[in-house]
């Protein structure tokens, strides 16, 4: 695995952890995220993963 691939693997891992926290906070109605619906949370996660994938593609990853 190249350093470039490893960097993006770390990004995806971090985004996965953040997504899990977002869904947990949404489901459990914790903190400022209690205002989000499950649909909104899903939209945020999809948008973040899409942006990361596009960034990786545009940089030649």
C-alpha positions in Angstrom: 0.0 0.0 0.0 1.4 3.4 -1.0 1.6 6.4 1.3 -1.2 8.0 -0.8 -3.5 5.0 -0.4 -2.7 4.8 3.3 -3.6 8.5 3.8 -7.0 8.0 2.2 -7.6 4.8 4.2 -7.1 6.8 7.4 -9.5 9.4 6.1 -12.2 6.8 5.4 -11.6 5.2 8.8 -12.0 8.6 10.6 -15.1 9.4 8.6 -16.6 6.0 9.5 -16.0 6.7 13.2 -17.6 10.2 12.9 -20.5 8.7 11.0 -21.1 6.2 13.8 -21.0 9.0 16.4 -23.4 11.0 14.3 -25.9 8.2 14.0 -25.5 7.3 17.7 -26.2 10.9 18.8 -29.1 11.1 16.4 -30.7 7.9 17.6 -30.1 8.6 21.3 -31.1 12.3 21.0 -27.8 13.5 22.4 -26.4 17.0 22.3 -27.0 19.5 19.5 -27.6 16.6 17.1 -30.9 15.7 18.7 -32.5 18.1 16.2 -31.5 15.9 13.2 -33.7 13.3 11.8 -32.3 9.9 10.7 -32.8 11.0 7.1 -30.8 14.2 7.6 -28.0 12.2 9.3 -27.9 9.8 6.4 -27.8 12.7 4.0 -24.8 14.2 5.8 -22.9 10.9 5.9 -23.6 10.3 2.2 -22.5 13.8 1.3 -19.2 13.5 3.3 -18.3 10.1 1.8 -19.1 11.4 -1.7 -16.9 14.5 -1.2 -14.0 12.3 0.1 -14.4 9.9 -2.8 -14.4 12.8 -5.3 -11.4 14.5 -3.7 -9.5 11.2 -3.9 -10.5 10.7 -7.6 -9.6 14.2 -8.6 -6.2 14.0 -6.9 -5.4 10.8 -8.9 -5.9 8.4 -6.0 
